[in-house]
């Protein structure tokens, strides 16, 4: 992989229609559907929207035994003529979590349910989620960055601004 590239990107665009999510690498988007923003509503289930572009996911897709989740197969700046990028549309309602691998991996590795860490006001959830992930990662903690967004059906005036979560020092 060349030096100065972004190995993981997740983007969301919302204009009153379904959310468009694009990604490469191992950044992830999750959506907890329906219900009142900031509460466990609707189906209450956190759905992973993206699929990792790493060696582990590639092996799983081919029915092969484990491979490294740390070997990223897609990134911004990829010199290959047809780099892997994912694009998906999701309903424009619910709570969205956009997370770096350093944010979701420690929580997954502990076997915790992500939704437990998604209840509450946006600013607190974003900061607490990232701080919990960084603490759970211990000495091997990676960049734990999250963005939490609440969207509700209707006009764009009905949703709160997204909040970026970074671990508190």
The 8 nearest C-alpha neighbors of each residue, nearest first, counted from 0:
[[1, 2, 77, 4, 74, 3, 78, 6],
 [2, 0, 3, 4, 76, 77, 78, 5],
 [1, 3, 4, 0, 5, 76, 6, 77],
 [4, 2, 1, 5, 76, 0, 6, 75],
 [5, 3, 76, 75, 6, 2, 1, 74],
 [4, 6, 75, 7, 74, 8, 3, 76],
 [5, 7, 74, 24, 4, 75, 73, 8],
 [8, 6, 24, 26, 23, 25, 5, 74],
 [7, 9, 22, 23, 26, 10, 24, 6],
 [8, 10, 22, 21, 26, 27, 97, 20],
 [11, 9, 21, 20, 8, 22, 12, 19],
 [12, 10, 20, 19, 18, 13, 9, 21],
 [11, 13, 19, 18, 14, 10, 20, 17],
 [14, 12, 18, 15, 16, 11, 17, 19],
 [13, 15, 16, 12, 155, 18, 17, 154],
 [16, 14, 13, 155, 154, 17, 153, 91],
 [17, 15, 14, 18, 13, 91, 90, 19],
 [18, 16, 90, 91, 89, 88, 19, 15],
 [17, 19, 13, 89, 91, 88, 12, 90],
 [20, 18, 88, 12, 11, 87, 17, 21],
 [19, 21, 11, 87, 10, 86, 88, 18],
 [22, 20, 86, 10, 85, 9, 87, 19],
 [23, 21, 9, 85, 8, 84, 10, 86],
 [22, 24, 84, 73, 7, 74, 8, 85],
 [23, 25, 7, 73, 52, 74, 6, 71],
 [24, 26, 51, 7, 52, 27, 100, 23],
 [27, 25, 99, 7, 100, 98, 8, 24],
 [28, 26, 98, 49, 97, 25, 99, 9],
 [27, 29, 97, 48, 96, 49, 47, 98],
 [28, 30, 47, 96, 48, 46, 95, 45],
 [31, 29, 95, 46, 45, 94, 32, 96],
 [32, 30, 45, 94, 93, 44, 46, 43],
 [31, 33, 93, 41, 30, 42, 43, 92],
 [32, 34, 41, 93, 40, 92, 42, 35],
 [40, 33, 35, 41, 36, 93, 32, 39],
 [34, 36, 38, 40, 37, 33, 39, 93],
 [35, 37, 38, 149, 93, 34, 94, 150],
 [36, 38, 119, 118, 120, 35, 94, 39],
 [39, 37, 40, 36, 118, 35, 119, 34],
 [40, 38, 43, 118, 34, 37, 41, 35],
 [34, 39, 41, 43, 38, 33, 35, 42],
 [42, 40, 33, 34, 43, 32, 39, 35],
 [41, 43, 44, 32, 40, 33, 31, 34],
 [44, 42, 40, 39, 41, 31, 32, 45],
 [45, 43, 42, 31, 46, 32, 114, 41],
 [44, 46, 31, 30, 114, 29, 47, 43],
 [47, 45, 30, 29, 48, 31, 44, 32],
 [46, 48, 29, 49, 28, 30, 45, 27],
 [47, 49, 29, 28, 46, 30, 50, 27],
 [50, 48, 27, 28, 47, 51, 22, 85],
 [51, 49, 52, 48, 27, 56, 85, 25],
 [52, 50, 25, 53, 56, 24, 49, 26],
 [51, 53, 24, 72, 25, 73, 71, 23],
 [52, 54, 71, 72, 70, 55, 56, 51],
 [53, 55, 57, 70, 56, 67, 66, 68],
 [54, 56, 66, 68, 67, 58, 57, 53],
 [57, 55, 59, 58, 53, 54, 51, 60],
 [56, 58, 54, 60, 55, 59, 53, 61],
 [59, 57, 63, 61, 55, 56, 60, 54],
 [60, 58, 56, 62, 61, 57, 63, 55],
 [61, 59, 57, 58, 62, 56, 63, 55],
 [62, 60, 58, 59, 63, 57, 56, 64],
 [63, 61, 59, 60, 58, 64, 57, 65],
 [62, 64, 58, 61, 59, 65, 60, 66],
 [65, 63, 58, 66, 62, 59, 55, 61],
 [66, 64, 55, 58, 63, 67, 59, 54],
 [65, 67, 55, 54, 58, 68, 64, 56],
 [68, 66, 55, 69, 54, 70, 65, 53],
 [67, 69, 55, 70, 53, 54, 66, 71],
 [68, 70, 67, 71, 53, 54, 55, 25],
 [71, 69, 53, 54, 68, 67, 72, 55],
 [70, 72, 53, 24, 73, 69, 52, 54],
 [73, 71, 53, 52, 24, 70, 54, 74],
 [74, 72, 24, 23, 83, 52, 71, 82],
 [73, 75, 6, 24, 77, 23, 7, 5],
 [76, 74, 5, 77, 4, 6, 73, 23],
 [75, 77, 4, 74, 78, 5, 1, 3],
 [76, 78, 74, 75, 79, 82, 73, 0],
 [79, 77, 76, 80, 82, 81, 1, 75],
 [80, 78, 81, 77, 82, 76, 83, 73],
 [79, 81, 82, 78, 77, 83, 76, 73],
 [82, 80, 79, 83, 78, 77, 84, 73],
 [81, 83, 79, 77, 80, 73, 84, 78],
 [84, 82, 73, 23, 81, 85, 52, 72],
 [83, 85, 23, 22, 82, 86, 21, 73],
 [84, 86, 22, 21, 23, 83, 87, 49],
 [87, 85, 21, 20, 22, 84, 19, 88],
 [86, 88, 20, 19, 21, 89, 85, 48],
 [87, 89, 19, 18, 17, 20, 90, 86],
 [90, 88, 18, 17, 91, 87, 19, 20],
 [91, 89, 17, 92, 18, 88, 16, 93],
 [92, 90, 17, 18, 150, 89, 152, 16],
 [93, 91, 151, 150, 90, 152, 33, 32],
 [92, 94, 32, 33, 150, 31, 149, 36],
 [93, 95, 149, 31, 148, 30, 150, 36],
 [96, 94, 30, 148, 147, 29, 149, 31],
 [95, 97, 147, 29, 28, 146, 98, 30],
 [98, 96, 28, 146, 145, 27, 147, 29],
 [99, 97, 145, 27, 26, 102, 144, 96],
 [98, 100, 26, 101, 102, 144, 143, 145],
 [99, 101, 102, 103, 104, 26, 25, 98],
 [100, 102, 143, 141, 142, 99, 104, 103],
 [103, 101, 143, 132, 100, 99, 129, 98],
 [102, 104, 106, 100, 105, 101, 107, 98],
 [105, 103, 107, 106, 100, 101, 108, 102],
 [106, 104, 108, 136, 107, 132, 135, 103],
 [105, 107, 109, 103, 104, 108, 111, 132],
 [108, 106, 104, 110, 109, 105, 111, 103],
 [107, 109, 105, 110, 106, 104, 111, 103],
 [110, 108, 106, 107, 111, 105, 135, 104],
 [109, 111, 107, 108, 106, 112, 105, 113],
 [112, 110, 109, 106, 107, 113, 108, 115],
 [113, 111, 114, 115, 110, 107, 116, 106],
 [112, 114, 115, 116, 111, 117, 45, 106],
 [115, 113, 117, 116, 112, 45, 118, 44],
 [116, 114, 113, 117, 112, 118, 111, 39],
 [115, 117, 114, 113, 118, 128, 124, 112],
 [116, 118, 114, 115, 124, 119, 113, 37],
 [119, 117, 37, 38, 116, 115, 124, 39],
 [118, 120, 37, 124, 121, 117, 38, 123],
 [119, 121, 123, 122, 124, 37, 118, 125],
 [122, 120, 124, 123, 125, 162, 147, 119],
 [121, 123, 125, 162, 124, 120, 126, 164],
 [124, 122, 126, 120, 121, 125, 127, 119],
 [123, 125, 121, 127, 122, 126, 128, 117],
 [126, 124, 164, 128, 122, 123, 127, 147],
 [125, 127, 164, 123, 129, 165, 128, 124],
 [128, 126, 130, 124, 129, 125, 123, 131],
 [129, 127, 131, 125, 130, 126, 124, 116],
 [128, 130, 166, 132, 165, 143, 126, 127],
 [129, 131, 166, 127, 133, 132, 128, 167],
 [132, 130, 134, 128, 133, 129, 127, 135],
 [131, 133, 135, 102, 129, 130, 134, 105],
 [132, 134, 130, 136, 140, 131, 135, 143],
 [133, 135, 131, 137, 136, 132, 130, 140],
 [136, 134, 132, 137, 133, 105, 131, 106],
 [137, 135, 140, 133, 105, 134, 139, 132],
 [138, 136, 140, 134, 135, 139, 133, 132],
 [137, 139, 140, 136, 134, 141, 135, 133],
 [140, 138, 137, 136, 141, 133, 135, 101],
 [141, 139, 136, 137, 133, 138, 101, 142],
 [140, 142, 101, 143, 139, 133, 136, 100],
 [141, 143, 101, 144, 140, 99, 102, 100],
 [144, 142, 102, 101, 129, 133, 99, 141],
 [143, 145, 165, 99, 164, 98, 129, 102],
 [146, 144, 98, 164, 97, 163, 125, 129],
 [145, 147, 163, 97, 162, 96, 164, 125],
 [146, 148, 96, 162, 95, 161, 125, 121],
 [147, 149, 161, 95, 94, 150, 146, 96],
 [150, 148, 94, 36, 93, 158, 159, 95],
 [151, 149, 92, 158, 93, 91, 94, 148],
 [150, 152, 92, 158, 93, 157, 153, 91],
 [153, 151, 92, 91, 150, 154, 157, 15],
 [154, 152, 151, 155, 157, 15, 156, 158],
 [153, 155, 156, 157, 15, 152, 158, 151],
 [154, 156, 157, 158, 15, 153, 14, 151],
 [157, 155, 154, 158, 159, 153, 151, 160],
 [158, 156, 155, 154, 151, 153, 159, 150],
 [159, 157, 150, 156, 151, 155, 149, 160],
 [158, 160, 149, 161, 157, 148, 150, 156],
 [159, 161, 162, 158, 148, 149, 121, 147],
 [162, 160, 148, 147, 159, 146, 163, 149],
 [163, 161, 147, 146, 122, 121, 125, 164],
 [162, 164, 146, 145, 125, 165, 147, 161],
 [165, 163, 125, 126, 145, 129, 144, 146],
 [164, 166, 144, 129, 126, 167, 163, 143],
 [167, 165, 130, 129, 126, 168, 133, 164],
 [168, 166, 130, 165, 126, 129, 127, 164],
 [167, 166, 130, 165, 133, 134, 126, 129]]
